């Protein structure tokens, strides 16, 4: 079953280290989830909305994850996989 279009998915809080170039938190470089640190080896996709910045990342073990930076609460989340 698909998602409702205007419902935000909530994820688990994660600690994220970011590259800060021309702006703060420009892109994630690593994140810690459940006491394990994942090094980001590539940004596969990114998109923005008024409440958050989203990043689909690849990590060093080949896994792919989706991170969201909640701009209202200034917190990062690891989003659950989508039902497709």
PDB file of N, CA, C and O in Angstrom, chain B, residues numbered from 101:
ATOM      1  N   UNK B 101       0.845  -1.176   0.000  1.00  0.00           N
ATOM      2  CA  UNK B 101       0.000   0.000   0.000  1.00  0.00           C
ATOM      3  C   UNK B 101       0.887   1.234   0.000  1.00  0.00           C
ATOM      4  O   UNK B 101       1.865   1.280   0.746  1.00  0.00           O
ATOM      5  N   UNK B 102       0.575   2.232  -0.812  1.00  0.00           N
ATOM      6  CA  UNK B 102       1.396   3.426  -0.940  1.00  0.00           C
ATOM      7  C   UNK B 102       1.185   4.407   0.189  1.00  0.00           C
ATOM      8  O   UNK B 102       0.318   4.225   1.043  1.00  0.00           O
ATOM      9  N   UNK B 103       1.982   5.435   0.179  1.00  0.00           N
ATOM     10  CA  UNK B 103       1.900   6.471   1.206  1.00  0.00           C
ATOM     11  C   UNK B 103       0.915   7.549   0.795  1.00  0.00           C
ATOM     12  O   UNK B 103       0.670   7.773  -0.391  1.00  0.00           O
ATOM     13  N   UNK B 104       0.352   8.214   1.802  1.00  0.00           N
ATOM     14  CA  UNK B 104      -0.476   9.378   1.507  1.00  0.00           C
ATOM     15  C   UNK B 104       0.463  10.511   1.112  1.00  0.00           C
ATOM     16  O   UNK B 104       1.500  10.693   1.749  1.00  0.00           O
ATOM     17  N   UNK B 105       0.124  11.281   0.071  1.00  0.00           N
ATOM     18  CA  UNK B 105       1.082  12.234  -0.500  1.00  0.00           C
ATOM     19  C   UNK B 105       1.561  13.332   0.432  1.00  0.00           C
ATOM     20  O   UNK B 105       2.712  13.751   0.305  1.00  0.00           O
ATOM     21  N   UNK B 106       0.761  13.816   1.350  1.00  0.00           N
ATOM     22  CA  UNK B 106       1.167  14.947   2.181  1.00  0.00           C
ATOM     23  C   UNK B 106       1.506  14.553   3.611  1.00  0.00           C
ATOM     24  O   UNK B 106       1.551  15.407   4.496  1.00  0.00           O
ATOM     25  N   UNK B 107       1.746  13.265   3.844  1.00  0.00           N
ATOM     26  CA  UNK B 107       2.099  12.791   5.170  1.00  0.00           C
ATOM     27  C   UNK B 107       3.607  12.613   5.230  1.00  0.00           C
ATOM     28  O   UNK B 107       4.191  11.904   4.410  1.00  0.00           O
ATOM     29  N   UNK B 108       4.236  13.262   6.209  1.00  0.00           N
ATOM     30  CA  UNK B 108       5.687  13.149   6.376  1.00  0.00           C
ATOM     31  C   UNK B 108       6.026  11.832   7.054  1.00  0.00           C
ATOM     32  O   UNK B 108       5.403  11.455   8.046  1.00  0.00           O
ATOM     33  N   UNK B 109       7.010  11.139   6.516  1.00  0.00           N
ATOM     34  CA  UNK B 109       7.516   9.946   7.181  1.00  0.00           C
ATOM     35  C   UNK B 109       8.434  10.386   8.302  1.00  0.00           C
ATOM     36  O   UNK B 109       9.238  11.301   8.127  1.00  0.00           O
ATOM     37  N   UNK B 110       8.322   9.750   9.440  1.00  0.00           N
ATOM     38  CA  UNK B 110       9.203  10.056  10.558  1.00  0.00           C
ATOM     39  C   UNK B 110      10.246   8.965  10.672  1.00  0.00           C
ATOM     40  O   UNK B 110       9.955   7.785  10.476  1.00  0.00           O
ATOM     41  N   UNK B 111      11.436   9.361  10.984  1.00  0.00           N
ATOM     42  CA  UNK B 111      12.519   8.407  11.095  1.00  0.00           C
ATOM     43  C   UNK B 111      13.096   8.386  12.489  1.00  0.00           C
ATOM     44  O   UNK B 111      12.600   9.037  13.408  1.00  0.00           O
ATOM     45  N   UNK B 112      14.153   7.623  12.617  1.00  0.00           N
ATOM     46  CA  UNK B 112      14.863   7.531  13.884  1.00  0.00           C
ATOM     47  C   UNK B 112      15.922   8.624  13.950  1.00  0.00           C
ATOM     48  O   UNK B 112      16.583   8.906  12.951  1.00  0.00           O
ATOM     49  N   UNK B 113      16.087   9.237  15.109  1.00  0.00           N
ATOM     50  CA  UNK B 113      17.127  10.260  15.247  1.00  0.00           C
ATOM     51  C   UNK B 113      18.516   9.662  15.017  1.00  0.00           C
ATOM     52  O   UNK B 113      18.815   8.558  15.472  1.00  0.00           O
ATOM     53  N   UNK B 114      19.348  10.405  14.308  1.00  0.00           N
ATOM     54  CA  UNK B 114      20.738  10.008  14.079  1.00  0.00           C
ATOM     55  C   UNK B 114      21.630  11.223  14.281  1.00  0.00           C
ATOM     56  O   UNK B 114      21.196  12.365  14.132  1.00  0.00           O
ATOM     57  N   UNK B 115      22.887  10.955  14.625  1.00  0.00           N
ATOM     58  CA  UNK B 115      23.881  12.015  14.714  1.00  0.00           C
ATOM     59  C   UNK B 115      24.610  12.049  13.384  1.00  0.00           C
ATOM     60  O   UNK B 115      25.114  11.022  12.928  1.00  0.00           O
ATOM     61  N   UNK B 116      24.673  13.216  12.754  1.00  0.00           N
ATOM     62  CA  UNK B 116      25.250  13.347  11.424  1.00  0.00           C
ATOM     63  C   UNK B 116      26.412  14.335  11.452  1.00  0.00           C
ATOM     64  O   UNK B 116      26.312  15.413  12.038  1.00  0.00           O
ATOM     65  N   UNK B 117      27.507  13.955  10.814  1.00  0.00           N
ATOM     66  CA  UNK B 117      28.613  14.882  10.558  1.00  0.00           C
ATOM     67  C   UNK B 117      28.473  15.338   9.115  1.00  0.00           C
ATOM     68  O   UNK B 117      28.173  14.544   8.224  1.00  0.00           O
ATOM     69  N   UNK B 118      28.697  16.636   8.897  1.00  0.00           N
ATOM     70  CA  UNK B 118      28.462  17.208   7.572  1.00  0.00           C
ATOM     71  C   UNK B 118      29.662  17.970   7.063  1.00  0.00           C
ATOM     72  O   UNK B 118      30.482  18.479   7.827  1.00  0.00           O
ATOM     73  N   UNK B 119      29.739  18.030   5.750  1.00  0.00           N
ATOM     74  CA  UNK B 119      30.641  18.942   5.069  1.00  0.00           C
ATOM     75  C   UNK B 119      29.951  20.297   5.060  1.00  0.00           C
ATOM     76  O   UNK B 119      28.776  20.399   4.708  1.00  0.00           O
ATOM     77  N   UNK B 120      30.669  21.320   5.440  1.00  0.00           N
ATOM     78  CA  UNK B 120      30.125  22.671   5.418  1.00  0.00           C
ATOM     79  C   UNK B 120      30.954  23.490   4.442  1.00  0.00           C
ATOM     80  O   UNK B 120      32.069  23.909   4.751  1.00  0.00           O
ATOM     81  N   UNK B 121      30.397  23.710   3.268  1.00  0.00           N
ATOM     82  CA  UNK B 121      31.067  24.504   2.242  1.00  0.00           C
ATOM     83  C   UNK B 121      30.522  25.908   2.279  1.00  0.00           C
ATOM     84  O   UNK B 121      30.772  26.658   3.223  1.00  0.00           O
ATOM     85  N   UNK B 122      29.771  26.267   1.246  1.00  0.00           N
ATOM     86  CA  UNK B 122      29.206  27.613   1.194  1.00  0.00           C
ATOM     87  C   UNK B 122      28.033  27.776   2.150  1.00  0.00           C
ATOM     88  O   UNK B 122      27.578  28.896   2.380  1.00  0.00           O
ATOM     89  N   UNK B 123      27.532  26.669   2.716  1.00  0.00           N
ATOM     90  CA  UNK B 123      26.488  26.762   3.736  1.00  0.00           C
ATOM     91  C   UNK B 123      26.708  25.657   4.763  1.00  0.00           C
ATOM     92  O   UNK B 123      27.366  24.657   4.475  1.00  0.00           O
ATOM     93  N   UNK B 124      26.160  25.837   5.952  1.00  0.00           N
ATOM     94  CA  UNK B 124      26.276  24.825   7.000  1.00  0.00           C
ATOM     95  C   UNK B 124      25.480  23.586   6.609  1.00  0.00           C
ATOM     96  O   UNK B 124      24.469  23.684   5.913  1.00  0.00           O
ATOM     97  N   UNK B 125      25.932  22.438   7.052  1.00  0.00           N
ATOM     98  CA  UNK B 125      25.243  21.174   6.787  1.00  0.00           C
ATOM     99  C   UNK B 125      24.936  20.984   5.305  1.00  0.00           C
ATOM    100  O   UNK B 125      23.836  20.577   4.930  1.00  0.00           O
ATOM    101  N   UNK B 126      25.926  21.288   4.471  1.00  0.00           N
ATOM    102  CA  UNK B 126      25.727  21.196   3.010  1.00  0.00           C
ATOM    103  C   UNK B 126      25.423  19.770   2.560  1.00  0.00           C
ATOM    104  O   UNK B 126      24.537  19.549   1.734  1.00  0.00           O
ATOM    105  N   UNK B 127      26.169  18.795   3.110  1.00  0.00           N
ATOM    106  CA  UNK B 127      25.906  17.391   2.773  1.00  0.00           C
ATOM    107  C   UNK B 127      26.495  16.510   3.865  1.00  0.00           C
ATOM    108  O   UNK B 127      27.529  16.840   4.445  1.00  0.00           O
ATOM    109  N   UNK B 128      25.835  15.387   4.146  1.00  0.00           N
ATOM    110  CA  UNK B 128      26.340  14.493   5.189  1.00  0.00           C
ATOM    111  C   UNK B 128      27.594  13.745   4.738  1.00  0.00           C
ATOM    112  O   UNK B 128      27.707  13.344   3.580  1.00  0.00           O
ATOM    113  N   UNK B 129      28.537  13.563   5.671  1.00  0.00           N
ATOM    114  CA  UNK B 129      29.748  12.796   5.400  1.00  0.00           C
ATOM    115  C   UNK B 129      29.776  11.487   6.191  1.00  0.00           C
ATOM    116  O   UNK B 129      30.453  10.535   5.803  1.00  0.00           O
ATOM    117  N   UNK B 130      29.040  11.447   7.296  1.00  0.00           N
ATOM    118  CA  UNK B 130      28.893  10.214   8.079  1.00  0.00           C
ATOM    119  C   UNK B 130      27.694  10.387   9.005  1.00  0.00           C
ATOM    120  O   UNK B 130      27.234  11.500   9.260  1.00  0.00           O
ATOM    121  N   UNK B 131      27.199   9.241   9.504  1.00  0.00           N
ATOM    122  CA  UNK B 131      26.132   9.309  10.498  1.00  0.00           C
ATOM    123  C   UNK B 131      26.251   8.127  11.442  1.00  0.00           C
ATOM    124  O   UNK B 131      26.756   7.064  11.080  1.00  0.00           O
ATOM    125  N   UNK B 132      25.776   8.337  12.659  1.00  0.00           N
ATOM    126  CA  UNK B 132      25.792   7.297  13.677  1.00  0.00           C
ATOM    127  C   UNK B 132      24.366   6.919  14.009  1.00  0.00           C
ATOM    128  O   UNK B 132      23.545   7.765  14.366  1.00  0.00           O
ATOM    129  N   UNK B 133      24.085   5.625  13.884  1.00  0.00           N
ATOM    130  CA  UNK B 133      22.756   5.076  14.146  1.00  0.00           C
ATOM    131  C   UNK B 133      22.926   3.809  14.969  1.00  0.00           C
ATOM    132  O   UNK B 133      23.659   2.902  14.576  1.00  0.00           O
ATOM    133  N   UNK B 134      22.260   3.748  16.095  1.00  0.00           N
ATOM    134  CA  UNK B 134      22.315   2.576  16.979  1.00  0.00           C
ATOM    135  C   UNK B 134      23.756   2.181  17.301  1.00  0.00           C
ATOM    136  O   UNK B 134      24.137   1.015  17.199  1.00  0.00           O
ATOM    137  N   UNK B 135      24.539   3.172  17.687  1.00  0.00           N
ATOM    138  CA  UNK B 135      25.934   2.986  18.110  1.00  0.00           C
ATOM    139  C   UNK B 135      26.861   2.491  17.000  1.00  0.00           C
ATOM    140  O   UNK B 135      27.950   1.993  17.287  1.00  0.00           O
ATOM    141  N   UNK B 136      26.450   2.619  15.746  1.00  0.00           N
ATOM    142  CA  UNK B 136      27.317   2.242  14.619  1.00  0.00           C
ATOM    143  C   UNK B 136      27.488   3.458  13.717  1.00  0.00           C
ATOM    144  O   UNK B 136      26.515   4.136  13.388  1.00  0.00           O
ATOM    145  N   UNK B 137      28.721   3.729  13.322  1.00  0.00           N
ATOM    146  CA  UNK B 137      28.996   4.872  12.452  1.00  0.00           C
ATOM    147  C   UNK B 137      29.132   4.398  11.014  1.00  0.00           C
ATOM    148  O   UNK B 137      29.833   3.427  10.726  1.00  0.00           O
ATOM    149  N   UNK B 138      28.451   5.097  10.120  1.00  0.00           N
ATOM    150  CA  UNK B 138      28.465   4.804   8.688  1.00  0.00           C
ATOM    151  C   UNK B 138      29.149   5.965   7.971  1.00  0.00           C
ATOM    152  O   UNK B 138      28.773   7.121   8.166  1.00  0.00           O
ATOM    153  N   UNK B 139      30.139   5.670   7.154  1.00  0.00           N
ATOM    154  CA  UNK B 139      30.809   6.689   6.357  1.00  0.00           C
ATOM    155  C   UNK B 139      30.104   6.796   5.010  1.00  0.00           C
ATOM    156  O   UNK B 139      29.926   5.801   4.308  1.00  0.00           O
ATOM    157  N   UNK B 140      29.708   8.010   4.662  1.00  0.00           N
ATOM    158  CA  UNK B 140      29.030   8.250   3.388  1.00  0.00           C
ATOM    159  C   UNK B 140      30.077   8.298   2.284  1.00  0.00           C
ATOM    160  O   UNK B 140      31.020   9.088   2.340  1.00  0.00           O
ATOM    161  N   UNK B 141      29.900   7.440   1.276  1.00  0.00           N
ATOM    162  CA  UNK B 141      30.838   7.416   0.156  1.00  0.00           C
ATOM    163  C   UNK B 141      30.274   8.100  -1.083  1.00  0.00           C
ATOM    164  O   UNK B 141      31.008   8.366  -2.035  1.00  0.00           O
ATOM    165  N   UNK B 142      28.983   8.383  -1.075  1.00  0.00           N
ATOM    166  CA  UNK B 142      28.392   9.073  -2.214  1.00  0.00           C
ATOM    167  C   UNK B 142      27.001   9.588  -1.915  1.00  0.00           C
ATOM    168  O   UNK B 142      26.247   8.996  -1.143  1.00  0.00           O
ATOM    169  N   UNK B 143      26.681  10.706  -2.543  1.00  0.00           N
ATOM    170  CA  UNK B 143      25.327  11.254  -2.496  1.00  0.00           C
ATOM    171  C   UNK B 143      24.648  10.807  -3.784  1.00  0.00           C
ATOM    172  O   UNK B 143      25.037  11.235  -4.870  1.00  0.00           O
ATOM    173  N   UNK B 144      23.643   9.953  -3.672  1.00  0.00           N
ATOM    174  CA  UNK B 144      22.963   9.411  -4.842  1.00  0.00           C
ATOM    175  C   UNK B 144      21.849  10.320  -5.341  1.00  0.00           C
ATOM    176  O   UNK B 144      21.548  10.355  -6.534  1.00  0.00           O
ATOM    177  N   UNK B 145      21.244  11.050  -4.418  1.00  0.00           N
ATOM    178  CA  UNK B 145      20.158  11.975  -4.766  1.00  0.00           C
ATOM    179  C   UNK B 145      19.993  12.941  -3.613  1.00  0.00           C
ATOM    180  O   UNK B 145      20.361  12.643  -2.477  1.00  0.00           O
ATOM    181  N   UNK B 146      19.441  14.090  -3.913  1.00  0.00           N
ATOM    182  CA  UNK B 146      19.100  15.064  -2.866  1.00  0.00           C
ATOM    183  C   UNK B 146      17.923  15.878  -3.340  1.00  0.00           C
ATOM    184  O   UNK B 146      17.778  16.146  -4.533  1.00  0.00           O
ATOM    185  N   UNK B 147      17.091  16.268  -2.415  1.00  0.00           N
ATOM    186  CA  UNK B 147      15.955  17.128  -2.742  1.00  0.00           C
ATOM    187  C   UNK B 147      15.579  17.910  -1.497  1.00  0.00           C
ATOM    188  O   UNK B 147      15.956  17.563  -0.378  1.00  0.00           O
ATOM    189  N   UNK B 148      14.838  18.955  -1.721  1.00  0.00           N
ATOM    190  CA  UNK B 148      14.554  19.920  -0.663  1.00  0.00           C
ATOM    191  C   UNK B 148      13.063  20.234  -0.641  1.00  0.00           C
ATOM    192  O   UNK B 148      12.413  20.280  -1.685  1.00  0.00           O
ATOM    193  N   UNK B 149      12.530  20.446   0.552  1.00  0.00           N
ATOM    194  CA  UNK B 149      11.196  21.025   0.677  1.00  0.00           C
ATOM    195  C   UNK B 149      11.275  22.106   1.740  1.00  0.00           C
ATOM    196  O   UNK B 149      12.345  22.360   2.292  1.00  0.00           O
ATOM    197  N   UNK B 150      10.162  22.736   2.028  1.00  0.00           N
ATOM    198  CA  UNK B 150      10.212  23.883   2.946  1.00  0.00           C
ATOM    199  C   UNK B 150      10.580  23.504   4.372  1.00  0.00           C
ATOM    200  O   UNK B 150      11.046  24.349   5.136  1.00  0.00           O
ATOM    201  N   UNK B 151      10.374  22.229   4.743  1.00  0.00           N
ATOM    202  CA  UNK B 151      10.643  21.800   6.111  1.00  0.00           C
ATOM    203  C   UNK B 151      11.890  20.936   6.273  1.00  0.00           C
ATOM    204  O   UNK B 151      12.312  20.669   7.398  1.00  0.00           O
ATOM    205  N   UNK B 152      12.482  20.498   5.167  1.00  0.00           N
ATOM    206  CA  UNK B 152      13.622  19.609   5.324  1.00  0.00           C
ATOM    207  C   UNK B 152      14.431  19.420   4.068  1.00  0.00           C
ATOM    208  O   UNK B 152      13.972  19.673   2.954  1.00  0.00           O
ATOM    209  N   UNK B 153      15.652  18.966   4.280  1.00  0.00           N
ATOM    210  CA  UNK B 153      16.548  18.588   3.201  1.00  0.00           C
ATOM    211  C   UNK B 153      16.726  17.074   3.261  1.00  0.00           C
ATOM    212  O   UNK B 153      16.939  16.510   4.334  1.00  0.00           O
ATOM    213  N   UNK B 154      16.638  16.422   2.108  1.00  0.00           N
ATOM    214  CA  UNK B 154      16.701  14.968   2.024  1.00  0.00           C
ATOM    215  C   UNK B 154      17.929  14.554   1.229  1.00  0.00           C
ATOM    216  O   UNK B 154      18.304  15.194   0.247  1.00  0.00           O
ATOM    217  N   UNK B 155      18.550  13.457   1.684  1.00  0.00           N
ATOM    218  CA  UNK B 155      19.724  12.929   1.009  1.00  0.00           C
ATOM    219  C   UNK B 155      19.606  11.413   0.923  1.00  0.00           C
ATOM    220  O   UNK B 155      19.408  10.745   1.938  1.00  0.00           O
ATOM    221  N   UNK B 156      19.727  10.875  -0.274  1.00  0.00           N
ATOM    222  CA  UNK B 156      19.867   9.432  -0.450  1.00  0.00           C
ATOM    223  C   UNK B 156      21.358   9.193  -0.574  1.00  0.00           C
ATOM    224  O   UNK B 156      22.001   9.689  -1.499  1.00  0.00           O
ATOM    225  N   UNK B 157      21.907   8.430   0.364  1.00  0.00           N
ATOM    226  CA  UNK B 157      23.355   8.254   0.435  1.00  0.00           C
ATOM    227  C   UNK B 157      23.740   6.794   0.281  1.00  0.00           C
ATOM    228  O   UNK B 157      22.967   5.883   0.577  1.00  0.00           O
ATOM    229  N   UNK B 158      24.962   6.606  -0.194  1.00  0.00           N
ATOM    230  CA  UNK B 158      25.568   5.283  -0.207  1.00  0.00           C
ATOM    231  C   UNK B 158      26.653   5.286   0.848  1.00  0.00           C
ATOM    232  O   UNK B 158      27.377   6.270   1.003  1.00  0.00           O
ATOM    233  N   UNK B 159      26.768   4.180   1.577  1.00  0.00           N
ATOM    234  CA  UNK B 159      27.783   4.079   2.625  1.00  0.00           C
ATOM    235  C   UNK B 159      28.835   3.059   2.222  1.00  0.00           C
ATOM    236  O   UNK B 159      28.686   2.345   1.231  1.00  0.00           O
ATOM    237  N   UNK B 160      29.903   3.007   3.009  1.00  0.00           N
ATOM    238  CA  UNK B 160      31.079   2.227   2.629  1.00  0.00           C
ATOM    239  C   UNK B 160      30.817   0.740   2.431  1.00  0.00           C
ATOM    240  O   UNK B 160      31.551   0.098   1.679  1.00  0.00           O
ATOM    241  N   UNK B 161      29.805   0.165   3.071  1.00  0.00           N
ATOM    242  CA  UNK B 161      29.523  -1.265   2.859  1.00  0.00           C
ATOM    243  C   UNK B 161      28.611  -1.504   1.659  1.00  0.00           C
ATOM    244  O   UNK B 161      28.195  -2.636   1.412  1.00  0.00           O
ATOM    245  N   UNK B 162      28.294  -0.437   0.907  1.00  0.00           N
ATOM    246  CA  UNK B 162      27.455  -0.548  -0.280  1.00  0.00           C
ATOM    247  C   UNK B 162      25.979  -0.297  -0.018  1.00  0.00           C
ATOM    248  O   UNK B 162      25.193  -0.194  -0.960  1.00  0.00           O
ATOM    249  N   UNK B 163      25.591  -0.199   1.243  1.00  0.00           N
ATOM    250  CA  UNK B 163      24.193   0.056   1.574  1.00  0.00           C
ATOM    251  C   UNK B 163      23.758   1.455   1.179  1.00  0.00           C
ATOM    252  O   UNK B 163      24.577   2.362   1.033  1.00  0.00           O
ATOM    253  N   UNK B 164      22.451   1.611   1.010  1.00  0.00           N
ATOM    254  CA  UNK B 164      21.876   2.913   0.684  1.00  0.00           C
ATOM    255  C   UNK B 164      20.875   3.284   1.767  1.00  0.00           C
ATOM    256  O   UNK B 164      20.102   2.448   2.235  1.00  0.00           O
ATOM    257  N   UNK B 165      20.906   4.556   2.156  1.00  0.00           N
ATOM    258  CA  UNK B 165      20.041   5.041   3.224  1.00  0.00           C
ATOM    259  C   UNK B 165      19.515   6.418   2.855  1.00  0.00           C
ATOM    260  O   UNK B 165      20.099   7.129   2.036  1.00  0.00           O
ATOM    261  N   UNK B 166      18.404   6.776   3.474  1.00  0.00           N
ATOM    262  CA  UNK B 166      17.828   8.090   3.233  1.00  0.00           C
ATOM    263  C   UNK B 166      17.842   8.880   4.541  1.00  0.00           C
ATOM    264  O   UNK B 166      17.298   8.446   5.556  1.00  0.00           O
ATOM    265  N   UNK B 167      18.478  10.047   4.488  1.00  0.00           N
ATOM    266  CA  UNK B 167      18.576  10.932   5.640  1.00  0.00           C
ATOM    267  C   UNK B 167      17.749  12.174   5.398  1.00  0.00           C
ATOM    268  O   UNK B 167      17.640  12.651   4.269  1.00  0.00           O
ATOM    269  N   UNK B 168      17.165  12.698   6.470  1.00  0.00           N
ATOM    270  CA  UNK B 168      16.382  13.940   6.392  1.00  0.00           C
ATOM    271  C   UNK B 168      16.876  14.885   7.470  1.00  0.00           C
ATOM    272  O   UNK B 168      16.986  14.508   8.637  1.00  0.00           O
ATOM    273  N   UNK B 169      17.175  16.125   7.071  1.00  0.00           N
ATOM    274  CA  UNK B 169      17.510  17.173   8.031  1.00  0.00           C
ATOM    275  C   UNK B 169      16.257  18.008   8.231  1.00  0.00           C
ATOM    276  O   UNK B 169      15.861  18.764   7.344  1.00  0.00           O
ATOM    277  N   UNK B 170      15.631  17.872   9.398  1.00  0.00           N
ATOM    278  CA  UNK B 170      14.435  18.631   9.743  1.00  0.00           C
ATOM    279  C   UNK B 170      14.863  20.058  10.058  1.00  0.00           C
ATOM    280  O   UNK B 170      15.524  20.300  11.067  1.00  0.00           O
ATOM    281  N   UNK B 171      14.496  20.992   9.211  1.00  0.00           N
ATOM    282  CA  UNK B 171      14.937  22.373   9.368  1.00  0.00           C
ATOM    283  C   UNK B 171      14.217  23.092  10.506  1.00  0.00           C
ATOM    284  O   UNK B 171      14.766  24.027  11.090  1.00  0.00           O
ATOM    285  N   UNK B 172      13.007  22.670  10.824  1.00  0.00           N
ATOM    286  CA  UNK B 172      12.261  23.309  11.907  1.00  0.00           C
ATOM    287  C   UNK B 172      12.840  22.967  13.276  1.00  0.00           C
ATOM    288  O   UNK B 172      12.926  23.832  14.147  1.00  0.00           O
ATOM    289  N   UNK B 173      13.236  21.718  13.468  1.00  0.00           N
ATOM    290  CA  UNK B 173      13.761  21.264  14.754  1.00  0.00           C
ATOM    291  C   UNK B 173      15.279  21.119  14.756  1.00  0.00           C
ATOM    292  O   UNK B 173      15.863  20.776  15.784  1.00  0.00           O
ATOM    293  N   UNK B 174      15.922  21.375  13.622  1.00  0.00           N
ATOM    294  CA  UNK B 174      17.363  21.215  13.450  1.00  0.00           C
ATOM    295  C   UNK B 174      17.818  19.857  13.973  1.00  0.00           C
ATOM    296  O   UNK B 174      18.700  19.761  14.827  1.00  0.00           O
ATOM    297  N   UNK B 175      17.193  18.814  13.437  1.00  0.00           N
ATOM    298  CA  UNK B 175      17.577  17.456  13.800  1.00  0.00           C
ATOM    299  C   UNK B 175      17.615  16.586  12.555  1.00  0.00           C
ATOM    300  O   UNK B 175      16.936  16.860  11.565  1.00  0.00           O
ATOM    301  N   UNK B 176      18.417  15.537  12.622  1.00  0.00           N
ATOM    302  CA  UNK B 176      18.569  14.598  11.517  1.00  0.00           C
ATOM    303  C   UNK B 176      17.830  13.318  11.839  1.00  0.00           C
ATOM    304  O   UNK B 176      17.740  12.909  12.997  1.00  0.00           O
ATOM    305  N   UNK B 177      17.293  12.681  10.786  1.00  0.00           N
ATOM    306  CA  UNK B 177      16.585  11.424  10.927  1.00  0.00           C
ATOM    307  C   UNK B 177      17.041  10.455   9.843  1.00  0.00           C
ATOM    308  O   UNK B 177      17.367  10.857   8.726  1.00  0.00           O
ATOM    309  N   UNK B 178      17.057   9.181  10.192  1.00  0.00           N
ATOM    310  CA  UNK B 178      17.244   8.108   9.228  1.00  0.00           C
ATOM    311  C   UNK B 178      15.847   7.607   8.899  1.00  0.00           C
ATOM    312  O   UNK B 178      15.159   7.065   9.764  1.00  0.00           O
ATOM    313  N   UNK B 179      15.426   7.787   7.654  1.00  0.00           N
ATOM    314  CA  UNK B 179      14.067   7.417   7.255  1.00  0.00           C
ATOM    315  C   UNK B 179      13.970   5.929   6.965  1.00  0.00           C
ATOM    316  O   UNK B 179      14.918   5.327   6.463  1.00  0.00           O
ATOM    317  N   UNK B 180      12.822   5.334   7.281  1.00  0.00           N
ATOM    318  CA  UNK B 180      12.632   3.919   6.959  1.00  0.00           C
ATOM    319  C   UNK B 180      12.539   3.728   5.445  1.00  0.00           C
ATOM    320  O   UNK B 180      12.194   4.664   4.723  1.00  0.00           O
ATOM    321  N   UNK B 181      12.840   2.536   4.967  1.00  0.00           N
ATOM    322  CA  UNK B 181      12.694   2.271   3.521  1.00  0.00           C
ATOM    323  C   UNK B 181      11.261   2.492   3.083  1.00  0.00           C
ATOM    324  O   UNK B 181      10.324   2.266   3.849  1.00  0.00           O
ATOM    325  N   UNK B 182      11.097   2.936   1.849  1.00  0.00           N
ATOM    326  CA  UNK B 182       9.759   3.180   1.294  1.00  0.00           C
ATOM    327  C   UNK B 182       9.133   1.872   0.829  1.00  0.00           C
ATOM    328  O   UNK B 182       9.828   0.970   0.361  1.00  0.00           O
ATOM    329  N   UNK B 183       7.828   1.779   0.961  1.00  0.00           N
ATOM    330  CA  UNK B 183       7.078   0.681   0.377  1.00  0.00           C
ATOM    331  C   UNK B 183       6.799   1.048  -1.061  1.00  0.00           C
ATOM    332  O   UNK B 183       6.058   1.997  -1.321  1.00  0.00           O
ATOM    333  N   UNK B 184       7.378   0.315  -2.007  1.00  0.00           N
ATOM    334  CA  UNK B 184       7.178   0.649  -3.413  1.00  0.00           C
ATOM    335  C   UNK B 184       6.603  -0.511  -4.151  1.00  0.00           C
ATOM    336  O   UNK B 184       6.363  -0.420  -5.354  1.00  0.00           O
TER     337      UNK B 184
END
